[in-house]
Amino acid sequence: MANHKSAEKRIRQIAKRTAINRARMSRVRTFVKKVETAIASGDKAAARDAFQLAQPELHRAITKGVLHKNTVSRKLSRLATRINAL
């Protein structure tokens, strides 16, 4: 439990930030899942379209500080490799 006014404020700020970051991560996961579903169905065109929509969302996660640059780079690389293998 917070003992100072500033500590109480930090608790409020952290709760707000956590909710925002959770929503952002949920969006990222949704877009990645759409790509993976398209890959699983074997439809290269649909997978490529879903990938084109997922890329900016993943890059936005970098700028907002939700994901690390290298993590996004690795995820995009692996998805692209799987799409090209179709």
C-alpha positions as CSV (number, residue, x, y, z in Angstrom):
1,M,0.0,0.0,0.0
2,A,1.2,3.5,-0.9
3,N,2.3,5.7,2.0
4,H,2.9,8.9,0.0
5,K,0.8,11.0,-2.3
6,S,3.4,10.5,-5.1
7,A,3.3,6.8,-4.6
8,E,-0.5,6.7,-4.9
9,K,-0.2,8.7,-8.1
10,R,2.4,6.3,-9.5
11,I,0.0,3.4,-8.8
12,R,-2.7,5.2,-10.8
13,Q,-0.3,5.9,-13.7
14,I,1.0,2.4,-13.8
15,A,-2.5,1.0,-13.9
16,K,-3.5,3.2,-16.8
17,R,-0.3,2.5,-18.7
18,T,-0.7,-1.3,-18.1
19,A,-4.2,-1.2,-19.6
20,I,-3.0,0.6,-22.6
21,N,0.0,-1.7,-23.2
22,R,-2.2,-4.8,-22.7
23,A,-4.6,-3.5,-25.4
24,R,-1.6,-2.8,-27.7
25,M,-0.2,-6.3,-27.2
26,S,-3.6,-7.8,-27.8
27,R,-3.8,-6.0,-31.1
28,V,-0.4,-7.2,-32.1
29,R,-1.3,-10.8,-31.2
30,T,-4.5,-10.6,-33.2
31,F,-2.7,-9.4,-36.3
32,V,0.0,-12.1,-36.0
33,K,-2.7,-14.8,-35.4
34,K,-4.4,-13.7,-38.7
35,V,-1.2,-14.2,-40.6
36,E,-0.6,-17.6,-39.0
37,T,-4.1,-18.7,-39.8
38,A,-3.7,-17.7,-43.4
39,I,-0.4,-19.6,-43.5
40,A,-2.0,-22.7,-42.0
41,S,-4.8,-22.6,-44.6
42,G,-2.1,-22.6,-47.3
43,D,-3.4,-19.4,-49.0
44,K,-0.3,-17.5,-50.0
45,A,-2.1,-14.4,-51.2
46,A,-4.2,-14.1,-48.0
47,A,-1.1,-14.7,-45.9
48,R,0.7,-12.0,-47.8
49,D,-2.2,-9.5,-47.3
50,A,-2.4,-10.3,-43.6
51,F,1.3,-9.9,-43.3
52,Q,1.1,-6.4,-45.0
53,L,-1.4,-5.4,-42.4
54,A,0.5,-6.9,-39.5
55,Q,3.8,-5.2,-40.3
56,P,2.8,-1.6,-39.4
57,E,1.1,-2.9,-36.2
58,L,4.2,-4.6,-35.1
59,H,6.4,-1.5,-35.9
60,R,3.9,0.6,-33.9
61,A,4.5,-1.6,-30.9
62,I,8.2,-0.7,-31.2
63,T,7.6,3.0,-31.2
64,K,5.2,2.7,-28.3
65,G,7.7,0.8,-26.2
66,V,5.6,-2.4,-26.0
67,L,8.0,-4.7,-27.9
68,H,11.7,-4.5,-28.5
69,K,13.0,-3.8,-32.0
70,N,14.8,-7.1,-32.3
71,T,11.8,-9.0,-31.1
72,V,9.6,-7.5,-33.9
73,S,12.4,-8.0,-36.4
74,R,12.6,-11.7,-35.5
75,K,8.8,-12.2,-35.6
76,L,8.5,-10.5,-39.0
77,S,11.4,-12.5,-40.4
78,R,10.0,-15.8,-39.3
79,L,6.6,-15.0,-40.6
80,A,8.0,-13.9,-44.0
81,T,10.0,-17.1,-44.2
82,R,6.9,-19.2,-43.6
83,I,4.9,-17.2,-46.2
84,N,7.7,-17.6,-48.8
85,A,7.8,-21.3,-48.2
86,L,4.2,-21.8,-49.2
